Amino acid sequence: MSRKEINQVTVIGRVGQDPELRYFESGKSLASFSMAVNRPSKNKETDWFDIKLWGKQAEIAGEYVRKGSLIGIVGQIDFESWNDKTSGELVVKPVISGSELRLLGSKSDNNSSYANN
């Protein structure tokens, strides 16, 4: 089995804030944003995920995705780690590294959610 087969996740939800799009000297682009995914339960619990998209997917997110947009992400779960500056303790955060972005809402849905900011 390849790594992709073992570590693959698909989430559908709403974007928490406009994507932050960055360009690097290498020519690569990165879009970062959070995403709220509702659990199918009576309690209507919401899980928040940090999303990172690279390259063409990042540029598409930067152009079309806005806070409140309904999207789907296919990717893998990675873990970022660093030492906290004040306590020195190791902090580990899961991040979804997206390989595929799916725009699920209509164009008017995205425009109206952007206008409500």
Secondary structure per residue as TSV (DSSP state, phi and psi in degrees):
chain	resnum	aa	ss	phi	psi
A	1	M	-	360.0	141.1
A	2	S	-	-85.2	164.5
A	3	R	H	-59.4	-37.6
A	4	K	H	-62.3	-36.9
A	5	E	H	-70.0	-32.1
A	6	I	H	-80.9	-41.4
A	7	N	S	-117.3	81.3
A	8	Q	-	-134.5	134.5
A	9	V	E	-133.0	145.8
A	10	T	E	-127.9	125.3
A	11	V	E	-129.2	146.6
A	12	I	E	-127.4	130.2
A	13	G	E	-174.5	-164.4
A	14	R	E	-111.2	142.7
A	15	V	E	-74.8	135.6
A	16	G	S	-82.8	-28.2
A	17	Q	S	-156.4	161.5
A	18	D	-	-55.9	139.8
A	19	P	-	-61.0	143.0
A	20	E	E	-93.8	116.7
A	21	L	E	-105.3	126.2
A	22	R	E	-125.8	146.0
A	23	Y	E	-116.6	141.3
A	24	F	-	-110.4	160.2
A	25	E	T	-57.5	-28.5
A	26	S	T	-69.8	-12.8
A	27	G	S	98.1	-8.4
A	28	K	-	-77.0	152.6
A	29	S	E	-122.4	150.6
A	30	L	E	-136.1	128.5
A	31	A	E	-112.2	131.3
A	32	S	E	-125.8	138.0
A	33	F	E	-165.5	167.8
A	34	S	E	-102.6	160.2
A	35	M	E	-142.9	132.2
A	36	A	E	-97.8	127.6
A	37	V	E	-123.2	121.7
A	38	N	E	-82.5	135.0
A	39	R	-	-80.0	142.3
A	40	P	S	-79.7	76.8
A	41	S	S	-141.0	168.0
A	42	K	T	-63.2	-33.8
A	43	N	T	-76.7	-7.9
A	44	K	-	52.7	46.5
A	45	E	-	-70.3	147.5
A	46	T	E	-119.8	131.5
A	47	D	E	-104.7	140.0
A	48	W	E	-109.1	135.2
A	49	F	E	-126.1	142.2
A	50	D	E	-89.3	131.5
A	51	I	E	-116.8	139.4
A	52	K	E	-130.4	129.5
A	53	L	E	-123.6	140.9
A	54	W	E	-115.8	156.3
A	55	G	H	65.3	-136.2
A	56	K	H	-59.4	-39.6
A	57	Q	H	-61.9	-37.8
A	58	A	H	-64.4	-42.9
A	59	E	H	-66.4	-38.5
A	60	I	H	-63.5	-43.8
A	61	A	H	-61.0	-43.4
A	62	G	H	-61.8	-31.8
A	63	E	H	-87.9	-37.4
A	64	Y	H	-113.2	-19.4
A	65	V	-	-94.6	132.7
A	66	R	-	-134.9	165.4
A	67	K	T	-52.0	130.2
A	68	G	T	92.2	-11.9
A	69	S	-	-61.6	139.4
A	70	L	E	-89.1	119.8
A	71	I	E	-137.6	164.6
A	72	G	E	-121.0	143.1
A	73	I	E	-127.4	131.5
A	74	V	E	-113.6	131.5
A	75	G	E	-173.7	-155.4
A	76	Q	E	-131.9	155.4
A	77	I	E	-88.6	125.5
A	78	D	E	-117.0	166.7
A	79	F	E	-126.5	122.5
A	80	E	E	-96.3	141.1
A	81	S	E	-138.0	149.9
A	82	W	E	-159.6	164.9
A	83	N	E	-93.5	128.4
A	84	D	-	-61.2	134.1
A	85	K	T	-64.1	-35.4
A	86	T	T	-87.8	-44.6
A	87	S	T	-94.4	-21.0
A	88	G	-	79.1	-1.6
A	89	E	-	-74.7	150.0
A	90	L	E	-73.7	128.5
A	91	V	E	-113.0	131.7
A	92	V	E	-123.5	130.0
A	93	K	E	-129.6	127.8
A	94	P	E	-75.3	141.6
A	95	V	E	-136.3	138.3
A	96	I	E	-91.1	117.4
A	97	S	E	-91.4	103.8
A	98	G	E	-77.4	138.4
A	99	S	E	-108.3	-16.0
A	100	E	E	-145.6	130.0
A	101	L	E	-110.5	129.6
A	102	R	E	-119.9	121.4
A	103	L	E	-86.1	115.0
A	104	L	-	-104.1	-26.0
A	105	G	S	-82.7	166.3
A	106	S	-	-77.4	165.3
A	107	K	H	-60.3	-38.8
A	108	S	H	-68.0	-33.5
A	109	D	H	-60.6	-46.0
A	110	N	H	-67.0	-40.1
A	111	N	H	-67.3	-40.7
A	112	S	H	-70.3	-35.7
A	113	S	H	-69.5	-32.5
A	114	Y	H	-70.4	-37.5
A	115	A	H	-69.1	-23.4
A	116	N	T	-80.0	-4.6
A	117	N	-	-70.1	360.0
